[in-house]
Amino acid sequence: MPMTPVYCSQCAHPVESRMVDDKMRNLCPKCGTIFYENPLPVAAAVVLNEFREVLLVKRKNEPRKGLWCLPIGFAETGESIGEAAIRELREESGIKGEIVRLLDASSMAMELYGEVLVVTFEVVRTGGKECAGDDAEEVRYFPPSRLPPMAFEPNVRAIERCVEEHKDEWAIEDSFQHLESSRYINMLSDSLVEFIKDNAKVLSALWLDEVTSNPLTFSYSMVDSNYLRGRVASAISHFTEWLGGAEFYREVRQFYHRMGAEQRYMGLDLHEVISSLTVLRKIILSYAHKEGVWNRAIDAYRVLELDRRIMLFFDEIIYFTAKGFAEG
């Protein structure tokens, strides 16, 4: 328990407990000095490594000896709470760092110190080498989803808050890596597959209106509309299957090869055939953008990623359509 005053520090008179401002407080009846009991300020730091693991130290001393926690300790006179977090990080783990953001500030009751106010910052590492300080038995990184037995609940909340702050950023990084490596699985734009499926009829109608009225695809106004609806519905279906992870299989290539030959037979020009496919690409992207709600960076990235995947898909179908057209 925290120590309570027995004698007044101003006049040495014995201190009494009296009701002040609707609360029992320690007060000197002689000089009127009130001894307020405020939470002690404690600073903690969340440091992540390149594998998105959090730095923890195993406590060497009481309280909560043997459990794990963030680098943490009391702020001292003459330093800010942020400076205290950086100092405790260096003393307990050997790591130097700079503050990125405030993550959490919450109270906690402790057996030895009473009420403490734990202020936690995210800190980016700038130097140093991991080594246990005087108050730590061990220093290790742990995945946030698999933390060891933790000493302090505010540490757990701060780590959860840090992960939440990085959630969109990490999702974009992972999806971008899949895109660059051509491993089209677990992509952020996968969430748009159902959207495109659900709006296939609307997209088909928009495409039909566009190609039958656009001067660049004027000849399509003389083609049977049922034929065009069937072809655009197939193209949208192929695209959503491809977004869902399907391979660009042989039958799909043959479909567009045959479609190119058909449209040459109908008397369409090659530039019109290619333009009709680029119109569909434009409509899918613009409609997804129009109907979506892009409030965050992750939403903007999702649209950009969809645009990239649309281009990859349509490059394939344009090639086989043009090939079929040329070969008749």
C-alpha positions as a Markdown table, in Angstrom:
| # | Residue | x | y | z |
|---|---|---|---|---|
| 1 | Met | 0.0 | 0.0 | 0.0 |
| 2 | Pro | 1.2 | 3.6 | -0.6 |
| 3 | Met | 2.6 | 5.5 | 2.3 |
| 4 | Thr | 0.3 | 8.0 | 4.0 |
| 5 | Pro | 1.6 | 11.1 | 5.8 |
| 6 | Val | 1.7 | 11.1 | 9.6 |
| 7 | Tyr | 3.1 | 14.6 | 10.2 |
| 8 | Cys | 2.6 | 17.7 | 8.2 |
| 9 | Ser | 5.6 | 18.5 | 5.9 |
| 10 | Gln | 5.0 | 22.2 | 6.4 |
| 11 | Cys | 4.6 | 22.6 | 10.2 |
| 12 | Ala | 5.2 | 19.1 | 11.6 |
| 13 | His | 1.7 | 18.9 | 13.2 |
| 14 | Pro | 0.0 | 15.5 | 13.2 |
| 15 | Val | -2.1 | 14.9 | 10.1 |
| 16 | Glu | -5.8 | 14.0 | 10.3 |
| 17 | Ser | -8.3 | 12.5 | 7.9 |
| 18 | Arg | -11.2 | 14.9 | 7.3 |
| 19 | Met | -13.9 | 15.3 | 4.7 |
| 20 | Val | -12.8 | 17.8 | 2.1 |
| 21 | Asp | -14.8 | 18.4 | -1.2 |
| 22 | Asp | -17.0 | 15.4 | -0.4 |
| 23 | Lys | -14.0 | 13.1 | -0.1 |
| 24 | Met | -11.8 | 11.9 | 2.8 |
| 25 | Arg | -8.4 | 13.5 | 2.6 |
| 26 | Asn | -5.3 | 13.8 | 4.8 |
| 27 | Leu | -5.2 | 17.3 | 6.1 |
| 28 | Cys | -3.2 | 19.3 | 8.6 |
| 29 | Pro | -5.6 | 20.9 | 11.1 |
| 30 | Lys | -3.1 | 23.5 | 12.1 |
| 31 | Cys | -1.9 | 25.0 | 8.8 |
| 32 | Gly | -4.6 | 23.6 | 6.5 |
| 33 | Thr | -2.2 | 21.8 | 4.1 |
| 34 | Ile | -4.1 | 19.1 | 2.2 |
| 35 | Phe | -2.1 | 16.0 | 1.1 |
| 36 | Tyr | -3.7 | 14.9 | -2.2 |
| 37 | Glu | -3.2 | 11.4 | -3.3 |
| 38 | Asn | -2.7 | 11.4 | -7.1 |
| 39 | Pro | -2.0 | 8.4 | -9.3 |
| 40 | Leu | 1.7 | 7.9 | -9.9 |
| 41 | Pro | 2.8 | 8.4 | -13.6 |
| 42 | Val | 4.1 | 5.3 | -15.3 |
| 43 | Ala | 5.4 | 5.3 | -18.9 |
| 44 | Ala | 5.5 | 2.2 | -21.2 |
| 45 | Ala | 6.7 | 1.6 | -24.8 |
| 46 | Val | 5.4 | -0.7 | -27.6 |
| 47 | Val | 8.2 | -1.5 | -30.1 |
| 48 | Leu | 7.5 | -3.7 | -33.1 |
| 49 | Asn | 10.1 | -5.5 | -35.2 |
| 50 | Glu | 10.0 | -6.2 | -38.9 |
| 51 | Phe | 8.0 | -9.3 | -38.3 |
| 52 | Arg | 5.3 | -7.4 | -36.5 |
| 53 | Glu | 6.3 | -8.8 | -33.2 |
| 54 | Val | 6.2 | -6.8 | -30.0 |
| 55 | Leu | 9.2 | -6.4 | -27.6 |
| 56 | Leu | 8.6 | -7.6 | -24.1 |
| 57 | Val | 10.7 | -8.0 | -21.0 |
| 58 | Lys | 10.4 | -10.7 | -18.3 |
| 59 | Arg | 10.2 | -9.1 | -14.9 |
| 60 | Lys | 13.1 | -9.8 | -12.5 |
| 61 | Asn | 11.6 | -8.1 | -9.4 |
| 62 | Glu | 8.3 | -7.6 | -7.7 |
| 63 | Pro | 5.6 | -6.6 | -8.4 |
| 64 | Arg | 4.5 | -9.5 | -10.7 |
| 65 | Lys | 7.9 | -11.1 | -10.8 |
| 66 | Gly | 8.4 | -13.7 | -13.5 |
| 67 | Leu | 5.6 | -12.3 | -15.7 |
| 68 | Trp | 6.1 | -10.4 | -19.0 |
| 69 | Cys | 5.4 | -6.7 | -19.7 |
| 70 | Leu | 6.3 | -3.9 | -22.0 |
| 71 | Pro | 9.4 | -1.8 | -21.1 |
| 72 | Ile | 7.8 | 0.2 | -18.3 |
| 73 | Gly | 8.6 | 2.4 | -15.3 |
| 74 | Phe | 7.9 | 5.5 | -13.3 |
| 75 | Ala | 8.4 | 9.0 | -14.7 |
| 76 | Glu | 11.0 | 11.0 | -12.8 |
| 77 | Thr | 11.0 | 14.7 | -11.8 |
| 78 | Gly | 12.3 | 16.9 | -14.6 |
| 79 | Glu | 11.3 | 14.6 | -17.6 |
| 80 | Ser | 8.2 | 14.4 | -19.7 |
| 81 | Ile | 6.1 | 11.2 | -19.8 |
| 82 | Gly | 7.4 | 10.6 | -23.3 |
| 83 | Glu | 11.0 | 11.0 | -22.2 |
| 84 | Ala | 10.3 | 8.5 | -19.4 |
| 85 | Ala | 9.1 | 6.0 | -21.9 |
| 86 | Ile | 12.2 | 6.3 | -24.0 |
| 87 | Arg | 14.5 | 6.1 | -21.0 |
| 88 | Glu | 12.7 | 3.0 | -19.6 |
| 89 | Leu | 12.9 | 1.3 | -23.0 |
| 90 | Arg | 16.7 | 1.9 | -23.1 |
| 91 | Glu | 17.3 | 0.9 | -19.5 |
| 92 | Glu | 15.2 | -2.3 | -19.5 |
| 93 | Ser | 15.8 | -3.6 | -23.1 |
| 94 | Gly | 18.9 | -1.8 | -24.5 |
| 95 | Ile | 16.8 | -0.3 | -27.3 |
| 96 | Lys | 16.9 | 3.3 | -28.4 |
| 97 | Gly | 13.8 | 4.8 | -30.0 |
| 98 | Glu | 11.6 | 7.7 | -31.0 |
| 99 | Ile | 7.9 | 8.1 | -30.2 |
| 100 | Val | 5.5 | 7.5 | -33.0 |
| 101 | Arg | 2.1 | 8.0 | -31.3 |
| 102 | Leu | 0.2 | 7.8 | -28.0 |
| 103 | Leu | -1.5 | 4.5 | -27.7 |
| 104 | Asp | -3.2 | 4.3 | -24.4 |
| 105 | Ala | -3.6 | 6.1 | -21.0 |
| 106 | Ser | -5.4 | 4.2 | -18.2 |
| 107 | Ser | -5.3 | 3.7 | -14.5 |
| 108 | Met | -4.3 | 0.6 | -12.6 |
| 109 | Ala | -4.2 | -0.4 | -9.0 |
| 110 | Met | -1.0 | -1.9 | -7.7 |
| 111 | Glu | -0.3 | -3.6 | -4.4 |
| 112 | Leu | 2.9 | -1.6 | -3.6 |
| 113 | Tyr | 2.1 | 1.8 | -5.1 |
| 114 | Gly | -1.7 | 2.2 | -5.1 |
| 115 | Glu | -3.3 | 3.8 | -8.1 |
| 116 | Val | -0.9 | 4.4 | -11.1 |
| 117 | Leu | -1.6 | 6.1 | -14.4 |
| 118 | Val | 0.0 | 4.1 | -17.2 |
| 119 | Val | 0.7 | 6.1 | -20.4 |
| 120 | Thr | 1.8 | 4.0 | -23.3 |
| 121 | Phe | 3.5 | 5.1 | -26.6 |
| 122 | Glu | 4.3 | 3.3 | -29.8 |
| 123 | Val | 8.0 | 3.8 | -30.3 |
| 124 | Val | 10.1 | 3.1 | -33.4 |
| 125 | Arg | 13.5 | 1.6 | -32.9 |
| 126 | Thr | 16.4 | 3.8 | -33.9 |
| 127 | Gly | 19.4 | 1.9 | -32.4 |
| 128 | Gly | 20.7 | -0.2 | -29.6 |
| 129 | Lys | 20.8 | -4.0 | -29.2 |
| 130 | Glu | 18.4 | -6.1 | -27.2 |
| 131 | Cys | 19.7 | -6.9 | -23.8 |
| 132 | Ala | 18.0 | -7.4 | -20.4 |
| 133 | Gly | 18.5 | -4.5 | -18.0 |
| 134 | Asp | 18.8 | -4.6 | -14.2 |
| 135 | Asp | 15.0 | -5.0 | -13.8 |
| 136 | Ala | 14.6 | -7.7 | -16.5 |
| 137 | Glu | 15.5 | -11.4 | -16.7 |
| 138 | Glu | 15.0 | -11.7 | -20.5 |
| 139 | Val | 14.1 | -9.6 | -23.5 |
| 140 | Arg | 12.1 | -11.2 | -26.4 |
| 141 | Tyr | 9.8 | -10.4 | -29.3 |
| 142 | Phe | 6.4 | -12.1 | -29.3 |
| 143 | Pro | 3.5 | -12.1 | -31.9 |
| 144 | Pro | 0.7 | -10.0 | -30.6 |
| 145 | Ser | -1.7 | -12.9 | -31.1 |
| 146 | Arg | 0.4 | -15.2 | -28.8 |
| 147 | Leu | 1.5 | -13.1 | -25.8 |
| 148 | Pro | 3.1 | -14.8 | -22.8 |
| 149 | Pro | 1.5 | -14.4 | -19.3 |
| 150 | Met | 1.4 | -10.6 | -18.9 |
| 151 | Ala | 1.9 | -8.7 | -15.7 |
| 152 | Phe | -0.2 | -5.6 | -16.5 |
| 153 | Glu | -3.6 | -5.4 | -18.2 |
| 154 | Pro | -2.9 | -1.9 | -19.6 |
| 155 | Asn | 0.0 | -3.4 | -21.5 |
| 156 | Val | -2.3 | -5.8 | -23.3 |
| 157 | Arg | -4.7 | -3.1 | -24.2 |
| 158 | Ala | -1.9 | -0.9 | -25.6 |
| 159 | Ile | -0.6 | -3.8 | -27.7 |
| 160 | Glu | -4.1 | -4.4 | -29.1 |
| 161 | Arg | -4.5 | -0.7 | -29.9 |
| 162 | Cys | -1.1 | -0.7 | -31.7 |
| 163 | Val | -2.2 | -3.7 | -33.8 |
| 164 | Glu | -5.5 | -1.9 | -34.6 |
| 165 | Glu | -3.5 | 1.2 | -35.7 |
| 166 | His | -1.5 | -0.9 | -38.1 |
| 167 | Lys | -4.3 | -3.2 | -39.4 |
| 168 | Asp | -5.0 | -1.4 | -42.7 |
| 169 | Glu | -1.3 | -0.7 | -43.3 |
| 170 | Trp | -0.4 | -4.4 | -42.9 |
| 171 | Ala | -3.3 | -5.5 | -45.0 |
| 172 | Ile | -2.2 | -3.3 | -47.8 |
| 173 | Glu | 1.4 | -4.5 | -47.5 |
| 174 | Asp | 0.3 | -8.1 | -47.6 |
| 175 | Ser | -2.0 | -7.7 | -50.5 |
| 176 | Phe | 0.6 | -5.7 | -52.5 |
| 177 | Gln | 3.2 | -8.4 | -52.0 |
| 178 | His | 0.7 | -11.0 | -53.4 |
| 179 | Leu | 0.0 | -8.7 | -56.3 |
| 180 | Glu | 3.6 | -8.3 | -57.1 |
| 181 | Ser | 4.4 | -12.0 | -56.8 |
| 182 | Ser | 1.3 | -12.9 | -59.0 |
| 183 | Arg | 0.0 | -15.0 | -56.0 |
| 184 | Tyr | -3.6 | -13.8 | -56.3 |
| 185 | Ile | -4.8 | -15.1 | -53.0 |
| 186 | Asn | -6.1 | -13.2 | -49.9 |
| 187 | Met | -6.2 | -9.9 | -51.9 |
| 188 | Leu | -7.9 | -6.9 | -50.6 |
| 189 | Ser | -9.8 | -6.5 | -53.8 |
| 190 | Asp | -11.3 | -10.0 | -53.3 |
| 191 | Ser | -14.0 | -8.3 | -51.3 |
| 192 | Leu | -15.3 | -6.8 | -54.6 |
| 193 | Val | -15.9 | -10.2 | -56.2 |
| 194 | Glu | -19.4 | -10.5 | -54.7 |
| 195 | Phe | -20.1 | -6.9 | -55.5 |
| 196 | Ile | -19.4 | -7.4 | -59.2 |
| 197 | Lys | -21.4 | -10.7 | -59.2 |
| 198 | Asp | -24.4 | -9.0 | -57.5 |
| 199 | Asn | -24.3 | -6.1 | -60.0 |
| 200 | Ala | -23.6 | -8.2 | -63.2 |
| 201 | Lys | -26.9 | -7.2 | -64.8 |
| 202 | Val | -26.4 | -3.6 | -64.1 |
| 203 | Leu | -22.8 | -3.7 | -65.5 |
| 204 | Ser | -24.0 | -5.6 | -68.6 |
| 205 | Ala | -26.7 | -2.9 | -69.2 |
| 206 | Leu | -24.3 | -0.1 | -68.8 |
| 207 | Trp | -21.8 | -1.8 | -71.2 |
| 208 | Leu | -24.5 | -2.4 | -73.8 |
| 209 | Asp | -25.7 | 1.2 | -73.7 |
| 210 | Glu | -22.1 | 2.4 | -74.1 |
| 211 | Val | -21.0 | 0.3 | -77.0 |
| 212 | Thr | -24.2 | 0.8 | -79.0 |
| 213 | Ser | -23.9 | 4.6 | -78.7 |
| 214 | Asn | -20.2 | 5.3 | -78.6 |
| 215 | Pro | -18.8 | 6.4 | -82.0 |
| 216 | Leu | -15.7 | 4.2 | -81.5 |
| 217 | Thr | -17.9 | 1.1 | -81.4 |
| 218 | Phe | -20.7 | 2.3 | -83.7 |
| 219 | Ser | -21.1 | -1.1 | -85.5 |
| 220 | Tyr | -22.2 | -2.7 | -82.3 |
| 221 | Ser | -25.5 | -0.9 | -82.6 |
| 222 | Met | -26.3 | -3.2 | -85.6 |
| 223 | Val | -25.4 | -6.4 | -83.7 |
| 224 | Asp | -28.2 | -8.6 | -82.1 |
| 225 | Ser | -28.5 | -7.3 | -78.5 |
| 226 | Asn | -29.1 | -10.8 | -77.1 |
| 227 | Tyr | -25.8 | -12.0 | -78.5 |
| 228 | Leu | -24.1 | -9.0 | -76.9 |
| 229 | Arg | -25.7 | -9.6 | -73.6 |
| 230 | Gly | -24.6 | -13.2 | -73.6 |
| 231 | Arg | -21.0 | -12.3 | -74.4 |
| 232 | Val | -20.7 | -9.5 | -71.8 |
| 233 | Ala | -22.3 | -11.7 | -69.1 |
| 234 | Ser | -19.7 | -14.4 | -69.9 |
| 235 | Ala | -16.9 | -11.9 | -69.7 |
| 236 | Ile | -18.1 | -10.6 | -66.3 |
| 237 | Ser | -18.4 | -14.2 | -65.0 |
| 238 | His | -14.9 | -15.1 | -66.2 |
| 239 | Phe | -13.6 | -12.0 | -64.5 |
| 240 | Thr | -15.2 | -12.7 | -61.1 |
| 241 | Glu | -14.0 | -16.3 | -61.3 |
| 242 | Trp | -10.5 | -15.1 | -62.0 |
| 243 | Leu | -10.6 | -12.6 | -59.1 |
| 244 | Gly | -11.7 | -15.5 | -57.0 |
| 245 | Gly | -8.5 | -17.4 | -57.8 |
| 246 | Ala | -9.5 | -19.4 | -60.9 |
| 247 | Glu | -6.8 | -20.0 | -63.5 |
| 248 | Phe | -7.0 | -18.5 | -66.9 |
| 249 | Tyr | -7.8 | -22.0 | -68.3 |
| 250 | Arg | -7.9 | -23.2 | -71.8 |
| 251 | Glu | -11.7 | -23.0 | -72.3 |
| 252 | Val | -11.6 | -19.3 | -71.4 |
| 253 | Arg | -8.9 | -18.6 | -74.0 |
| 254 | Gln | -10.8 | -20.5 | -76.6 |
| 255 | Phe | -14.0 | -18.5 | -75.7 |
| 256 | Tyr | -12.3 | -15.2 | -76.6 |
| 257 | His | -10.5 | -16.6 | -79.6 |
| 258 | Arg | -13.9 | -17.8 | -80.9 |
| 259 | Met | -15.5 | -14.5 | -80.1 |
| 260 | Gly | -12.9 | -12.6 | -82.0 |
| 261 | Ala | -13.5 | -14.8 | -85.0 |
| 262 | Glu | -17.3 | -14.4 | -84.7 |
| 263 | Gln | -17.1 | -10.6 | -84.6 |
| 264 | Arg | -14.9 | -10.4 | -87.6 |
| 265 | Tyr | -17.4 | -12.6 | -89.4 |
| 266 | Met | -20.1 | -10.1 | -88.4 |
| 267 | Gly | -18.2 | -7.3 | -90.1 |
| 268 | Leu | -16.9 | -5.5 | -87.0 |
| 269 | Asp | -13.6 | -3.7 | -87.2 |
| 270 | Leu | -10.7 | -4.9 | -84.9 |
| 271 | His | -10.5 | -1.5 | -83.3 |
| 272 | Glu | -14.2 | -1.7 | -82.4 |
| 273 | Val | -13.8 | -5.2 | -80.9 |
| 274 | Ile | -10.8 | -4.0 | -78.7 |
| 275 | Ser | -12.6 | -0.8 | -77.7 |
| 276 | Ser | -15.7 | -2.8 | -76.6 |
| 277 | Leu | -13.5 | -4.8 | -74.1 |
| 278 | Thr | -11.8 | -1.6 | -72.8 |
| 279 | Val | -15.2 | -0.1 | -72.3 |
| 280 | Leu | -16.2 | -3.1 | -70.1 |
| 281 | Arg | -13.0 | -2.6 | -68.1 |
| 282 | Lys | -13.7 | 1.0 | -67.6 |
| 283 | Ile | -17.3 | 0.4 | -66.6 |
| 284 | Ile | -16.4 | -2.3 | -64.0 |
| 285 | Leu | -13.9 | 0.0 | -62.3 |
| 286 | Ser | -16.0 | 3.2 | -62.4 |
| 287 | Tyr | -19.1 | 1.5 | -61.1 |
| 288 | Ala | -17.2 | -0.1 | -58.3 |
| 289 | His | -15.8 | 3.3 | -57.4 |
| 290 | Lys | -19.2 | 5.0 | -57.7 |
| 291 | Glu | -21.0 | 2.6 | -55.5 |
| 292 | Gly | -18.3 | 2.1 | -52.9 |
| 293 | Val | -17.5 | 4.2 | -49.9 |
| 294 | Trp | -13.9 | 5.2 | -49.9 |
| 295 | Asn | -13.3 | 6.7 | -46.5 |
| 296 | Arg | -9.9 | 5.2 | -45.7 |
| 297 | Ala | -6.6 | 4.6 | -47.3 |
| 298 | Ile | -7.3 | 0.9 | -47.5 |
| 299 | Asp | -10.4 | 1.6 | -49.6 |
| 300 | Ala | -8.5 | 3.7 | -52.0 |
| 301 | Tyr | -5.8 | 1.0 | -52.3 |
| 302 | Arg | -8.6 | -1.6 | -52.9 |
| 303 | Val | -9.7 | 0.3 | -55.9 |
| 304 | Leu | -6.2 | 0.7 | -57.2 |
| 305 | Glu | -5.5 | -3.0 | -56.8 |
| 306 | Leu | -8.8 | -3.8 | -58.6 |
| 307 | Asp | -7.6 | -1.6 | -61.4 |
| 308 | Arg | -4.3 | -3.4 | -61.7 |
| 309 | Arg | -6.1 | -6.8 | -61.7 |
| 310 | Ile | -8.6 | -5.6 | -64.3 |
| 311 | Met | -5.7 | -4.6 | -66.6 |
| 312 | Leu | -4.0 | -8.0 | -66.1 |
| 313 | Phe | -7.3 | -9.9 | -66.9 |
| 314 | Phe | -8.3 | -7.7 | -69.9 |
| 315 | Asp | -4.8 | -7.8 | -71.4 |
| 316 | Glu | -5.3 | -11.6 | -71.6 |
| 317 | Ile | -8.7 | -11.5 | -73.1 |
| 318 | Ile | -7.9 | -8.7 | -75.6 |
| 319 | Tyr | -4.9 | -10.7 | -76.8 |
| 320 | Phe | -6.9 | -13.9 | -77.5 |
| 321 | Thr | -9.8 | -11.9 | -78.9 |
| 322 | Ala | -7.5 | -10.1 | -81.3 |
| 323 | Lys | -5.8 | -13.4 | -82.2 |
| 324 | Gly | -9.1 | -15.0 | -83.0 |
| 325 | Phe | -10.1 | -12.0 | -85.1 |
| 326 | Ala | -6.8 | -12.1 | -87.0 |
| 327 | Glu | -7.1 | -15.9 | -87.7 |
| 328 | Gly | -10.7 | -15.7 | -88.6 |
